[in-house]
Amino acid sequence: MAIYTKTGDKGTTALANGERVSKTDVRIEAYGTVDELNSWLGLLDASLSDDRRSDIHEQILWVQNKLFNLGAGLSEAPGEWISEEDVHQLEEWIDAMQNEVPKQNCFLLPTGSEPVCRCHVGRTICRRAERRMIDAQAEERYVRFINRLSDFLFVLARYITFVRKESETGWKKD
């Protein structure tokens, strides 16, 4: 299979349902941002290689697969790509990590070790994907999934900080 088709040379691309749209279409923006997030999560996972915990690695791989599913759904491929069970899975992981980290008493700056900062960048990409999905009028469960994923990445940043015995930096209003 050739990697190039030349069909997009004039600024259009095809959705999974065959419809050709501008490469600036809100749906393309939405699943392009989801793809960016997926790649960023791969980089996050690679940054954990020295002290990679198998549970975090498996969670990231699970999320990456779900993000491919989400991209398919956003490109209007037929099928149920993200389920309520997927949203609940993220909630279970969030709750489990929340039970281990100290109580949060202030807003936290997105600082810390490289993996922690990568979680925070992923979280912000996730929020952008959410905005793009809302613009594209994506299915509500897709928006719930990406919203929960942002929460997951925030808590994962806190969890990694906790496991590494590092400290968090709280926001100080000047």
C-alpha positions as CSV (number, residue, x, y, z in Angstrom):
1,M,0.0,0.0,0.0
2,A,1.4,3.4,-1.0
3,I,1.6,5.9,1.8
4,Y,0.7,8.7,-0.6
5,T,-2.5,8.9,-2.6
6,K,-2.2,12.4,-4.0
7,T,-5.9,12.8,-3.4
8,G,-5.3,15.5,-0.7
9,D,-3.0,17.6,-2.8
10,K,-5.7,20.2,-3.3
11,G,-6.6,20.7,0.3
12,T,-9.3,18.1,0.8
13,T,-9.4,14.7,2.5
14,A,-11.9,11.9,2.9
15,L,-13.9,11.1,6.0
16,A,-14.4,7.4,6.8
17,N,-17.8,7.6,5.2
18,G,-16.3,8.7,1.9
19,E,-17.3,12.3,2.1
20,R,-14.6,14.7,0.9
21,V,-14.1,17.7,3.1
22,S,-11.6,20.6,3.5
23,K,-8.6,19.7,5.6
24,T,-9.7,22.6,7.8
25,D,-13.1,21.1,8.5
26,V,-13.9,21.0,12.2
27,R,-14.1,17.2,12.1
28,I,-10.6,17.0,10.7
29,E,-9.4,19.5,13.3
30,A,-11.0,17.4,16.0
31,Y,-9.5,14.0,15.1
32,G,-6.2,15.6,14.1
33,T,-6.0,17.0,17.7
34,V,-6.9,13.6,19.0
35,D,-4.1,12.1,16.9
36,E,-1.7,14.7,18.3
37,L,-2.7,13.7,21.8
38,N,-2.2,10.1,21.0
39,S,1.4,10.7,19.8
40,W,2.1,12.8,22.8
41,L,0.9,9.9,25.1
42,G,3.5,7.7,23.3
43,L,6.1,10.2,24.2
44,L,4.9,10.3,27.8
45,D,5.1,6.5,27.9
46,A,8.6,6.6,26.5
47,S,9.6,9.1,29.2
48,L,8.6,6.6,31.8
49,S,10.9,3.9,30.5
50,D,13.4,4.1,33.4
51,D,10.8,3.6,36.1
52,R,7.9,2.4,34.0
53,R,5.2,0.8,36.1
54,S,3.4,-1.8,34.1
55,D,0.0,-0.6,35.2
56,I,0.7,2.9,33.9
57,H,2.1,1.5,30.7
58,E,-0.9,-0.7,30.1
59,Q,-3.3,2.2,30.9
60,I,-1.5,4.5,28.4
61,L,-1.6,1.7,25.7
62,W,-5.4,1.2,26.4
63,V,-6.0,5.0,26.1
64,Q,-4.0,5.1,22.9
65,N,-6.1,2.4,21.4
66,K,-9.3,4.2,22.5
67,L,-8.0,7.4,20.9
68,F,-7.7,5.6,17.6
69,N,-11.3,4.5,18.1
70,L,-12.3,8.0,18.9
71,G,-10.6,9.2,15.7
72,A,-12.6,6.7,13.7
73,G,-15.8,7.8,15.3
74,L,-15.0,11.5,14.7
75,S,-14.2,10.7,11.0
76,E,-17.8,9.3,10.8
77,A,-16.9,5.6,10.5
78,P,-20.0,3.5,11.3
79,G,-20.0,1.7,14.6
80,E,-19.8,2.4,18.4
81,W,-16.2,3.5,18.9
82,I,-16.3,4.7,22.5
83,S,-18.6,3.3,25.1
84,E,-19.9,4.4,28.5
85,E,-17.8,1.5,29.9
86,D,-14.7,3.3,28.5
87,V,-15.6,6.4,30.4
88,H,-16.2,4.4,33.5
89,Q,-12.8,2.7,33.1
90,L,-11.1,6.1,33.2
91,E,-13.1,7.0,36.3
92,E,-12.0,3.9,38.1
93,W,-8.3,4.6,37.4
94,I,-8.8,8.2,38.5
95,D,-10.4,7.2,41.7
96,A,-7.7,4.6,42.4
97,M,-4.9,7.1,42.0
98,Q,-6.8,9.8,43.9
99,N,-7.0,7.4,46.9
100,E,-3.2,7.3,47.0
101,V,-2.1,10.9,46.4
102,P,-2.3,13.6,49.1
103,K,-5.3,15.8,49.2
104,Q,-5.0,18.8,46.9
105,N,-5.3,22.1,48.7
106,C,-4.5,24.6,46.0
107,F,-4.2,25.0,42.2
108,L,-1.0,23.3,41.0
109,L,1.5,24.6,38.5
110,P,2.3,22.2,35.6
111,T,5.8,21.6,36.8
112,G,7.9,18.7,37.9
113,S,9.8,15.8,36.3
114,E,9.7,15.2,32.6
115,P,6.9,12.6,32.7
116,V,4.8,14.8,35.0
117,C,5.2,17.8,32.6
118,R,4.3,15.5,29.7
119,C,1.1,14.6,31.5
120,H,0.3,18.3,31.8
121,V,1.0,19.0,28.1
122,G,-1.2,16.0,27.2
123,R,-3.9,17.4,29.4
124,T,-3.9,20.7,27.6
125,I,-3.9,19.0,24.2
126,C,-6.9,16.9,25.5
127,R,-8.7,20.1,26.4
128,R,-8.1,21.5,22.9
129,A,-9.4,18.3,21.4
130,E,-12.5,18.6,23.6
131,R,-13.1,22.2,22.2
132,R,-12.6,21.0,18.7
133,M,-15.0,18.1,19.3
134,I,-17.6,20.4,20.6
135,D,-17.2,22.6,17.5
136,A,-17.7,19.5,15.4
137,Q,-20.8,18.5,17.4
138,A,-19.3,15.2,18.3
139,E,-21.4,12.6,20.1
140,E,-21.8,13.4,23.8
141,R,-20.1,10.2,25.0
142,Y,-17.0,11.1,22.9
143,V,-16.9,14.5,24.7
144,R,-17.3,12.8,28.1
145,F,-14.5,10.4,27.3
146,I,-12.1,13.1,26.3
147,N,-13.1,15.3,29.3
148,R,-12.5,12.4,31.6
149,L,-9.2,11.7,29.9
150,S,-8.1,15.2,30.8
151,D,-8.9,14.5,34.4
152,F,-7.0,11.2,34.2
153,L,-3.9,12.9,32.9
154,F,-4.0,15.5,35.7
155,V,-4.3,12.9,38.3
156,L,-1.7,10.7,36.6
157,A,0.7,13.7,36.9
158,R,0.0,13.9,40.6
159,Y,0.3,10.1,41.0
160,I,3.7,10.0,39.2
161,T,4.9,12.9,41.4
162,F,3.7,11.0,44.5
163,V,5.3,7.6,43.4
164,R,8.6,9.3,42.7
165,K,8.5,11.1,46.0
166,E,8.8,14.5,44.3
167,S,6.9,17.6,45.4
168,E,4.2,19.6,43.7
169,T,4.3,23.3,43.3
170,G,1.2,25.2,44.2
171,W,0.1,28.4,42.5
172,K,0.9,31.6,44.5
173,K,-1.1,34.6,43.6
174,D,1.2,37.7,43.5
